[in-house]
């Protein structure tokens, strides 16, 4: 039996969110740029700090990284007021936080002058207040840039709406472990009838392709295998040698990954 139509009155928060999103889209010509980046160094740093007893998390370090970059790219750390673009000297970072009725954006002020430890302290204080609905107007005002992270929800990419009158917003998707070929693939040796192509995966394990008369095998830590298993994921590796151009084309799970010089 089909359900009957029904109407539910929007809560004050949801009405405000709808009005602000519409206002932002109506008053600005927004566009989204998307790219993937390697964050091995960032994750290594976080893990090292955790091992040293510090409670660093991805967002804490991301806020610091963004604050540093915004000082170099001041056009992104700005607000639009009528027909004027106002550049801010300080970075006041808005952090989008999901709550039961929608979304709130607490602001951590002056993050450009904060250490990561100070950011951890500020973040740990303001985000729980946001989730419990106890933010003050002051704690939600004065942002110059906003980060919206949906990675924990398994989202790869999305189109965040600029928190008007700010000039830009950063949307962050989930992190994925994957094998990366390309710039890191180098020619490591040339012997009679065989040679090796060496690269590194995101976990910095040594990966070796060995070729002998056009037949490839996959080696991990000196062990020959047809698959690579790591972090509960298994990858089926295939390498095709282009004899004419002396190059290797790489496939993982049947998906073309790129090519490398031999």
N, C-alpha and C positions, 0 to 999 in steps of 0.2 A: 504493500500500500504506500503510495507516494506521500511524502511529508507535505504539510501545508506551508504556504509562504508565510513569513513572519518578518517583523521589523524590530530592530533593537536600537535604542537610542545610543549614539556615540557618547563615550565618556568625555569629560572636559579635556583630558590629555590627548585622546585620539583626535578630537576636533582640532586641537592646537597643532598636532603633528600634521594633519591633513592640510591645514591652512598654511603652515610654514613651508611644506614641501611644494605646494602649488605656487606660493609666492616666489620661492626660489627659482622654480622652473620658468615662471612667467617673466621674471625680471632679469634673467641672465641667459646667455647663449652657452649652454653647457655641452661639453663633449668628454668622452672617456678614452684614455689611453691605457692599454693593457700590455704588460710584458712579464716574463718570468725571469727571476734572478736567482743566482746561487747564494745561499746563506750559510754555507759550511762554516766560514769563519765566525759568524755571529753565534751559531749554535755551539761551536767549540768553546767560545768565550763564555757563554752562559753555563755550560757544563763545568768548565773550570772554576767558575765563581761558585757554583753550587757545591762542588767538591771542597771549596775553601770555607763553606759554611754560610754563604750568602744566598738569600732566597730570590735570586734573579729569575725572572720569567721573560718570555718572548716580548710581551708588550712593554715591559720596563725598558729593555734595551732598545726596542724599536722607537720609543718616544725620544730617547736620547739621540739616536741616530738621526731621526727626522729633525730634531731641534738644531743639530749641528748643520745639517744640509740646508735648512731654511735660512740660516744666517748667510749662506753662500748664494741662495736663490731668493732674494727678497721679494720678488714679484709674487711668489706663492704665499708669503707671510704678510698678507695685506687684507684690507677690507674695502668694500665699495660703499661710498657714501655719496648719494645723489650722482653727480657727474665727476666725482673725485675718487682717485685710487690712493688710499692712505697706507703707506708702508710703516710697519711697526718695527721698532728696534728690538723689543723683547718678543719671545715666543710664548704664547699662552695656548697650551695644547688642549683641545677638546677631545674627549674620548667617548665615542658612542657606546652606550650601555643599554642592553635590552632589559626591559622590565615587563611585568605582567600586562600592563595596559599599553605598551608600545616601546618608546625609545626616549632616553634622556641623554644629554651630553654635558657631563660635568667638565669643568675646566681647571687644569693644573697650570697655574700662572708662573711665568718666569722659568720654564724648564731649561732654557738655554744656559742659565747660570747654575743649574743643579747638577750634582753628581748622580750617577745611577742609584747610589744608596739613598739619596734624598728623593729621587723619583719614586723608588720603591715605597718609601714612607708615605709620600703624598698620595700615590695611587692606592695604596692599601687603606688609606683613611677615607678617600672620597668615593671610591667605587662602591663599597658596602653601603654608604649613605645613599647613593643613587638607587641601588637595588631595593632599599627599604623605604624609599620615598621621602627621605629626610633632608634633601638638598635645599640650601637656601638660594634665593635669587642671585646673590653674589657668586655663589659657587657654580652657577650655570651661565654666567655673563662674562664678557670680555675675551672670548676666544678669538684667536687669529688664524688657527688652522685646526682641522679635525682629522682624527683617524677612526675608521670604522673597520673592525676586524670580524669577519665571518668565517675565518678558518676553522674555528672550533666546531662549527656547524657542518663542516665537510664541503663548504662552498669553494669552488676553484676560482671563480671570478664573478664580479657583479658590477653594477653601475650605481655607485653611491651618489646621493644628491648633495650638492654643495650646501653647507650650513650657512646660508645667506645671513649677513652680508660678507662673509669670508670669501676669498677669491678661489680657494681650492680645497679639495678633500682627498685623503688617501684611503682607498679601499684595499683591504688585505685578505687574500684567500688562504687556503690551507697549504701547508708544506707537504711535499712529496719526496720520498727517497727514490732516486732513479740513477741509472748509469748514464754518464755524460761523456759523449765522444765529441771530437772536434778539435778545438785549439790545444787541448791537452794531449792529443795523440801525437806521438813523436816516433821517429825512426831510431830504434835503440841498438840496431846491429845488423850486420849483413854477413852471413856465412855461405859457404858453397851449398846450394840446394835448399837453404832455409834461412829465414830471418824473423825478426820479432817486432811487433808493434806494441808499444807500451803506453797505457793510459792510466788514469786514476778515476775511481768511482767517487760518489759523494761521501763515502765513508773512509776515503783515503787508503783503500786496499789496493795493492798492486795488481793490475790486470794485464795479462799477457796473451796476445794472439801469436801462435806459432804457425808458420807456413812451411810446408815441404812439398814441392811439386804441385802446388795449387790446392792442397788439402789443408783445411784449417781445424785447429782444435782450441778449446778454451781452457786456460790454465788459471787457477786461483791458488796462490801460495804454493806453486809448483805441482799442484794436483790437477790432472786432466779430467775434465768433466764436460758434459753436454749442456748443463744448466748452471746458473749461478743462483744460489739461495742466500738471502740475507734479510734480516729483520722480518722474518716470516713471509717473505715474498720470493717467488721463484721466477727467474727470467730465462727464456730459451733464446740462446744466442746463435746467430747465423752471420757468417762473414763471407762475402762473395768477392773473389779476386778478379779485378779487371786487368787482365794480362796486358792488353794493348797500352793502357795508360799507367800501368803499375800502381794501381790504387785499390783500396779495400772499401767496400760498401757494407755498412753494418745494419743488422736488423735485430730487434729485440721483440720477442713474442709476435713475429711476423710484421712488425711495424718498422718502416725505414727510419734510421736514426741519423744518417749522414755518411760522409766519406772521409777518408784520411789518406795522406800521402805515405808511401812506403819508402 
